[in-house]
């Protein structure tokens, strides 16, 4: 075989090897993802269930961080502060609690499921579980024995009779109370890629706790960034 033919065959082999390497590199590049991710956001909060009878919708804020195991699945730990203001007719009525305030703080671990797309837009779903701390406070108030109980007293665990009307059992001094419970959340959202790492996101998630007195059910709508 002439040196010219050997050189031609060698050139073809080198070209084939480079082509195969190029295909592998292209495939690897397509599978690349950022292992660690962070997020911060906030927005309006919509109250649901029984607490909606006593509280008004308000605002919330979240920060979080997590790890992606692939382009399709990751875990995210998140802290949320959710303001829970009482309705004015409950804080100003004679039998109510003046200066009453409330909030919910949550620490959750959430699974994120990303839907594959071929554009700057992304779609994902989330499901998580965690601990929820609900705190209520008011100006120190003395409830006298026989005072007619109000439905909102459940937040302070006021002891009431079972009769009609239900009245306060003995004199009780009320100021603040904190309860903790486990709970879950689920929802999803949209992302828009603004750079190599930075994404804008908008999501809605339903949170429900397992409090024994009155369950907290809230639906925060969050606008924020992920990076």
Secondary structure as the mmCIF struct_conf table of DSSP 4:
data_model
#
loop_
_struct_conf.conf_type_id
_struct_conf.id
_struct_conf.beg_label_comp_id
_struct_conf.beg_label_asym_id
_struct_conf.beg_label_seq_id
_struct_conf.end_label_comp_id
_struct_conf.end_label_asym_id
_struct_conf.end_label_seq_id
HELX_RH_AL_P HELX_RH_AL_P1 UNK A 3 UNK A 30
TURN_TY1_P TURN_TY1_P1 UNK A 31 UNK A 31
BEND BEND1 UNK A 35 UNK A 35
STRN STRN1 UNK A 36 UNK A 48
HELX_RH_3T_P HELX_RH_3T_P1 UNK A 49 UNK A 53
TURN_TY1_P TURN_TY1_P2 UNK A 54 UNK A 54
STRN STRN2 UNK A 55 UNK A 55
STRN STRN3 UNK A 58 UNK A 68
BEND BEND2 UNK A 69 UNK A 72
STRN STRN4 UNK A 73 UNK A 83
HELX_LH_PP_P HELX_LH_PP_P1 UNK A 85 UNK A 85
STRN STRN5 UNK A 86 UNK A 86
HELX_LH_PP_P HELX_LH_PP_P2 UNK A 87 UNK A 87
HELX_RH_AL_P HELX_RH_AL_P2 UNK A 88 UNK A 92
BEND BEND3 UNK A 93 UNK A 93
TURN_TY1_P TURN_TY1_P3 UNK A 94 UNK A 95
BEND BEND4 UNK A 96 UNK A 96
TURN_TY1_P TURN_TY1_P4 UNK A 98 UNK A 99
STRN STRN6 UNK A 101 UNK A 115
HELX_LH_PP_P HELX_LH_PP_P3 UNK A 116 UNK A 116
BEND BEND5 UNK A 118 UNK A 120
STRN STRN7 UNK A 121 UNK A 143
HELX_LH_PP_P HELX_LH_PP_P4 UNK A 144 UNK A 144
TURN_TY1_P TURN_TY1_P5 UNK A 145 UNK A 146
HELX_LH_PP_P HELX_LH_PP_P5 UNK A 147 UNK A 147
STRN STRN8 UNK A 148 UNK A 148
HELX_LH_PP_P HELX_LH_PP_P6 UNK A 149 UNK A 149
HELX_RH_3T_P HELX_RH_3T_P2 UNK A 151 UNK A 156
TURN_TY1_P TURN_TY1_P6 UNK A 157 UNK A 157
STRN STRN9 UNK A 160 UNK A 160
BEND BEND6 UNK A 162 UNK A 165
STRN STRN10 UNK A 167 UNK A 168
BEND BEND7 UNK A 169 UNK A 170
STRN STRN11 UNK A 172 UNK A 193
BEND BEND8 UNK A 195 UNK A 197
STRN STRN12 UNK A 199 UNK A 209
BEND BEND9 UNK A 212 UNK A 214
STRN STRN13 UNK A 217 UNK A 226
#
